[in-house]
């Protein structure tokens, strides 16, 4: 499936941005312009079932295949957050960026008792109110709250059920295909300290943005950008 994209900047040096579940390209409202200011042409996607991209069937593999169909190979850097990090890891060999950044990637979603309990919990986020979002993300700017409400309104919550096989699975990549940074939230619920150590053993660089929540680039934009030092 061809994905809707948003571009900032111009030129031959390309950066790719891939959002997490429930979001779309608007989650990168500060990151895209910041990277463009550094001379990069920044391309952000709306994954299938998100933003302005069409709905359809959903699976980890399809999310990855769409990236390959839509995005240029050989970008200078590709950054994927959460589901975007998972999809990027499944597409990275084909996309062949110079470097990859996995921002709190969804490689170790917590196991749930029932097979669909985890996806159902994600799908219920569709009904979050402004008060709920603010309480869950006390460090977000007002504009990020506004964007989250807008993206939830157009998000197909059935995307969550395409991730059912990921809950309780170990999806840690065996090795980095390209030089790779794993960027972790301060108390990551995605990557445990043991898994972080294992990723380092496998050849990934791991950096933690202390105090930041799962959506690091919204929780602590300055910390997010600082942690990319040497990678962009």
RAKA-V69406 format. One record per residue. N is the residue number from 1. SS is DSSP state (h for helix, s for strand, l for the rest). Layout:
N&SS ; N&SS
This chain:
1&l ; 2&l ; 3&l ; 4&s ; 5&s ; 6&s ; 7&s ; 8&s ; 9&l ; 10&l ; 11&l ; 12&l ; 13&l ; 14&s ; 15&s ; 16&s ; 17&s ; 18&s ; 19&l ; 20&l ; 21&l ; 22&l ; 23&l ; 24&l ; 25&h ; 26&h ; 27&h ; 28&h ; 29&l ; 30&l ; 31&h ; 32&h ; 33&h ; 34&h ; 35&h ; 36&h ; 37&l ; 38&l ; 39&l ; 40&l ; 41&s ; 42&s ; 43&s ; 44&s ; 45&s ; 46&s ; 47&l ; 48&l ; 49&l ; 50&l ; 51&l ; 52&l ; 53&l ; 54&l ; 55&l ; 56&l ; 57&l ; 58&l ; 59&l ; 60&h ; 61&h ; 62&h ; 63&h ; 64&h ; 65&h ; 66&h ; 67&h ; 68&h ; 69&h ; 70&h ; 71&l ; 72&l ; 73&l ; 74&l ; 75&l ; 76&l ; 77&s ; 78&s ; 79&s ; 80&s ; 81&s ; 82&l ; 83&h ; 84&h ; 85&h ; 86&h ; 87&h ; 88&h ; 89&h ; 90&h ; 91&h ; 92&h ; 93&h ; 94&h ; 95&h ; 96&l ; 97&l ; 98&l ; 99&s ; 100&s ; 101&s ; 102&s ; 103&s ; 104&l ; 105&l ; 106&l ; 107&l ; 108&l ; 109&l ; 110&l ; 111&l ; 112&l ; 113&l ; 114&l ; 115&l ; 116&l ; 117&h ; 118&h ; 119&h ; 120&h ; 121&h ; 122&h ; 123&h ; 124&h ; 125&h ; 126&h ; 127&h ; 128&l ; 129&l ; 130&h ; 131&h ; 132&h ; 133&h ; 134&h ; 135&h ; 136&h ; 137&l ; 138&l ; 139&l ; 140&l ; 141&l ; 142&h ; 143&h ; 144&h ; 145&h ; 146&h ; 147&h ; 148&h ; 149&h ; 150&h ; 151&h ; 152&h ; 153&h ; 154&h ; 155&l ; 156&l ; 157&h ; 158&h ; 159&h ; 160&h ; 161&h ; 162&h ; 163&h ; 164&h ; 165&h ; 166&h ; 167&l ; 168&l ; 169&l ; 170&l ; 171&l ; 172&l ; 173&l ; 174&l ; 175&l ; 176&l ; 177&l ; 178&l ; 179&s ; 180&s ; 181&s ; 182&s ; 183&s ; 184&s ; 185&s ; 186&l ; 187&l ; 188&l ; 189&l ; 190&l ; 191&l ; 192&l ; 193&h ; 194&h ; 195&h ; 196&h ; 197&h ; 198&h ; 199&h ; 200&h ; 201&h ; 202&l ; 203&l ; 204&l ; 205&s ; 206&s ; 207&s ; 208&s ; 209&s ; 210&l ; 211&l ; 212&l ; 213&l ; 214&l ; 215&l ; 216&h ; 217&h ; 218&h ; 219&h ; 220&l ; 221&h ; 222&h ; 223&h ; 224&h ; 225&h ; 226&h ; 227&h ; 228&l ; 229&l ; 230&l ; 231&l ; 232&l
